[in-house]
């Protein structure tokens, strides 16, 4: 996935989520944000992308804000998978018989 497609999806998803959270029609939400309904429609559909400052301003008009935080990478599944690979087939079969879902078997 290219960076632009990620950005397109994020802006679209955030605006759709905001509108849904407020329970507004697209027309009412566009009016609240101070944009034309066709512009909001294009943003929500990913045909147009607001800049980050514009997106933040629009969400602020709706009484919402974006919060992000950097956290340490969660390696839980990777570590669990390494442990599972260390087991022999008998141990793996025993765990599966007890209802344990192997990380390596998840899709």
ABEGO torsion letter per residue (X at the ends): XBAAAAAAAAAAAAAAAAAAAAGBBAAAAAAAAGBBAAAAAAAAAGABBBBAAAAAAAAAAAGBBBBBBBBBBBAAAAAAAAAAAABBAAAAAAAAAAGBBBAAABX
